[in-house]
Amino acid sequence: MHIVLVEPEIPGNTGNIARLCAATNSELHLVKPLGFSIEDKYLKRAGLDYWNLVKVSCHENFAEVVELYKGHNFYFNTTKADKHYTDIQYMPDDFLVFGKETAGLPEALLAENTENCIRIPMVNDARSLNLSNAAAIVVYEALRQQQFVNLK
């Protein structure tokens, strides 16, 4: 699986997601601008000693990711979607796209990809989940559907 963070702002969340990627053999894609330096101590601390297990790619913009991975499925996580994340049949090389903590994914990107927008159900009064929690929920559902291949 691939996890894409579009303009992440909080190093601790990105570090936690890097650790998630290490544990699940998922690739992490970071789309600039980042709200922190890759050398940030909080980023490194959250990822603990798992950084050597993670394949991380930095991209100048989201269009670069799409161009590099033409033909792959992209699923856009947003509170504004009608489909639940469990409504999708995930494939091993699918891309799970998440937006920045304060604003989510850009409205234009969501509008261009309405059919591939997914959400995690929540009560009406909750705005959103923590980014690293949301990524964990969705990636583990995708991996569950694939019988946790290569995971013990």
One Martini backbone bead per residue (centre of mass of N, CA, C, O) as a GRO file, in nm:
protein
  152
    1MET     BB    1   0.103   0.032   0.010
    2HIS     BB    2  -0.001   0.383  -0.003
    3ILE     BB    3   0.092   0.687   0.162
    4VAL     BB    4  -0.053   1.015   0.139
    5LEU     BB    5   0.076   1.340   0.225
    6VAL     BB    6  -0.080   1.651   0.209
    7GLU     BB    7   0.065   1.890   0.368
    8PRO     BB    8   0.194   1.836   0.632
    9GLU     BB    9   0.225   1.979   0.981
   10ILE     BB   10   0.280   1.735   1.190
   11PRO     BB   11   0.542   1.552   1.290
   12GLY     BB   12   0.409   1.334   1.472
   13ASN     BB   13   0.216   1.219   1.259
   14THR     BB   14   0.428   1.141   1.048
   15GLY     BB   15   0.586   0.953   1.235
   16ASN     BB   16   0.352   0.757   1.290
   17ILE     BB   17   0.311   0.683   0.990
   18ALA     BB   18   0.590   0.569   0.947
   19ARG     BB   19   0.552   0.339   1.147
   20LEU     BB   20   0.315   0.215   1.000
   21CYS     BB   21   0.471   0.157   0.740
   22ALA     BB   22   0.677  -0.031   0.866
   23ALA     BB   23   0.460  -0.246   0.981
   24THR     BB   24   0.315  -0.269   0.664
   25ASN     BB   25   0.486  -0.212   0.405
   26SER     BB   26   0.453   0.089   0.341
   27GLU     BB   27   0.441   0.374   0.155
   28LEU     BB   28   0.574   0.710   0.175
   29HIS     BB   29   0.414   1.023   0.084
   30LEU     BB   30   0.536   1.357   0.043
   31VAL     BB   31   0.370   1.672   0.009
   32LYS     BB   32   0.431   1.972  -0.083
   33PRO     BB   33   0.430   2.152   0.173
   34LEU     BB   34   0.592   2.136   0.472
   35GLY     BB   35   0.551   2.192   0.834
   36PHE     BB   36   0.850   2.069   0.820
   37SER     BB   37   1.132   1.904   0.886
   38ILE     BB   38   1.287   1.605   0.825
   39GLU     BB   39   1.483   1.674   1.084
   40ASP     BB   40   1.283   1.661   1.294
   41LYS     BB   41   1.268   1.551   1.620
   42TYR     BB   42   0.961   1.471   1.631
   43LEU     BB   43   0.960   1.292   1.388
   44LYS     BB   44   1.177   1.092   1.484
   45ARG     BB   45   1.049   1.012   1.753
   46ALA     BB   46   0.779   0.896   1.639
   47GLY     BB   47   0.946   0.678   1.454
   48LEU     BB   48   1.186   0.603   1.587
   49ASP     BB   49   1.359   0.300   1.472
   50TYR     BB   50   1.196   0.279   1.168
   51TRP     BB   51   1.322   0.437   0.923
   52ASN     BB   52   1.474   0.189   0.781
   53LEU     BB   53   1.168   0.060   0.698
   54VAL     BB   54   1.116   0.319   0.514
   55LYS     BB   55   0.961   0.439   0.228
   56VAL     BB   56   1.049   0.768   0.121
   57SER     BB   57   0.871   1.029  -0.056
   58CYS     BB   58   0.922   1.335  -0.224
   59HIS     BB   59   0.696   1.595  -0.336
   60GLU     BB   60   0.609   1.891  -0.490
   61ASN     BB   61   0.331   1.752  -0.588
   62PHE     BB   62   0.050   1.576  -0.669
   63ALA     BB   63   0.093   1.551  -0.976
   64GLU     BB   64   0.354   1.387  -0.950
   65VAL     BB   65   0.228   1.133  -0.835
   66VAL     BB   66   0.032   1.071  -1.065
   67GLU     BB   67   0.248   1.052  -1.288
   68LEU     BB   68   0.424   0.819  -1.154
   69TYR     BB   69   0.121   0.649  -1.094
   70LYS     BB   70  -0.011   0.547  -1.331
   71GLY     BB   71  -0.294   0.327  -1.290
   72HIS     BB   72  -0.362   0.388  -1.010
   73ASN     BB   73  -0.523   0.390  -0.712
   74PHE     BB   74  -0.713   0.659  -0.563
   75TYR     BB   75  -0.781   0.758  -0.219
   76PHE     BB   76  -0.990   1.006  -0.063
   77ASN     BB   77  -0.973   1.148   0.248
   78THR     BB   78  -1.297   1.249   0.386
   79THR     BB   79  -1.575   1.403   0.543
   80LYS     BB   80  -1.733   1.454   0.243
   81ALA     BB   81  -1.811   1.170   0.194
   82ASP     BB   82  -2.020   0.890   0.117
   83LYS     BB   83  -1.812   0.682   0.132
   84HIS     BB   84  -1.677   0.421   0.275
   85TYR     BB   85  -1.380   0.259   0.335
   86THR     BB   86  -1.539  -0.033   0.321
   87ASP     BB   87  -1.643  -0.003   0.004
   88ILE     BB   88  -1.363  -0.097  -0.079
   89GLN     BB   89  -1.143  -0.265  -0.314
   90TYR     BB   90  -0.833  -0.338  -0.244
   91MET     BB   91  -0.505  -0.297  -0.357
   92PRO     BB   92  -0.166  -0.325  -0.305
   93ASP     BB   93  -0.107  -0.033  -0.492
   94ASP     BB   94  -0.261   0.163  -0.341
   95PHE     BB   95  -0.378   0.501  -0.269
   96LEU     BB   96  -0.369   0.689   0.034
   97VAL     BB   97  -0.524   1.003   0.083
   98PHE     BB   98  -0.408   1.284   0.279
   99GLY     BB   99  -0.449   1.566   0.459
  100LYS     BB  100  -0.423   1.825   0.634
  101GLU     BB  101  -0.503   1.888   0.959
  102THR     BB  102  -0.662   2.181   0.916
  103ALA     BB  103  -0.806   2.109   0.597
  104GLY     BB  104  -0.724   1.890   0.428
  105LEU     BB  105  -0.827   1.857   0.123
  106PRO     BB  106  -0.864   1.998  -0.160
  107GLU     BB  107  -1.150   2.077  -0.319
  108ALA     BB  108  -1.055   2.027  -0.613
  109LEU     BB  109  -0.958   1.737  -0.570
  110LEU     BB  110  -1.231   1.624  -0.480
  111ALA     BB  111  -1.398   1.709  -0.733
  112GLU     BB  112  -1.212   1.529  -0.935
  113ASN     BB  113  -1.265   1.257  -0.710
  114THR     BB  114  -1.549   1.161  -0.604
  115GLU     BB  115  -1.545   0.840  -0.653
  116ASN     BB  116  -1.265   0.833  -0.448
  117CYS     BB  117  -1.417   0.911  -0.195
  118ILE     BB  118  -1.358   0.877   0.162
  119ARG     BB  119  -1.486   0.759   0.489
  120ILE     BB  120  -1.512   0.790   0.837
  121PRO     BB  121  -1.721   0.719   1.066
  122MET     BB  122  -1.915   0.965   1.259
  123VAL     BB  123  -2.020   1.185   1.448
  124ASN     BB  124  -2.150   1.494   1.388
  125ASP     BB  125  -1.966   1.660   1.611
  126ALA     BB  126  -1.726   1.552   1.457
  127ARG     BB  127  -1.476   1.659   1.251
  128SER     BB  128  -1.221   1.461   1.327
  129LEU     BB  129  -0.942   1.279   1.301
  130ASN     BB  130  -0.653   1.180   1.348
  131LEU     BB  131  -0.432   1.125   1.107
  132SER     BB  132  -0.293   0.862   1.213
  133ASN     BB  133  -0.556   0.714   1.275
  134ALA     BB  134  -0.680   0.717   0.994
  135ALA     BB  135  -0.456   0.568   0.848
  136ALA     BB  136  -0.475   0.305   1.015
  137ILE     BB  137  -0.762   0.225   0.951
  138VAL     BB  138  -0.737   0.206   0.638
  139VAL     BB  139  -0.487   0.023   0.600
  140TYR     BB  140  -0.602  -0.222   0.763
  141GLU     BB  141  -0.837  -0.276   0.577
  142ALA     BB  142  -0.678  -0.329   0.323
  143LEU     BB  143  -0.508  -0.565   0.450
  144ARG     BB  144  -0.741  -0.746   0.533
  145GLN     BB  145  -0.844  -0.798   0.241
  146GLN     BB  146  -0.534  -0.933   0.192
  147GLN     BB  147  -0.458  -1.116   0.441
  148PHE     BB  148  -0.188  -1.000   0.546
  149VAL     BB  149   0.038  -0.997   0.356
  150ASN     BB  150   0.353  -1.033   0.500
  151LEU     BB  151   0.215  -1.064   0.782
  152LYS     BB  152   0.220  -1.168   1.141
   0.00000   0.00000   0.00000
